[in-house]
């Protein structure tokens, strides 16, 4: 081996080590993701289940004017109509 090929071998070895570490980290992070059934059994999942709204997205109708678009129409008539 001559002196010029040593840096090429070292750089390629470092690149291979970095690629192996990146692939290992990617595999480790994907394998650590919890399934939905596991999340419900954790403390955070239990707190989330207990703090859900009992209405479940049902909002009561609170508009007292219903079909009337402008409540002042009955009080003031526009003279330009």
Beta strands, then each sheet from edge to edge (+ up, - down):
end
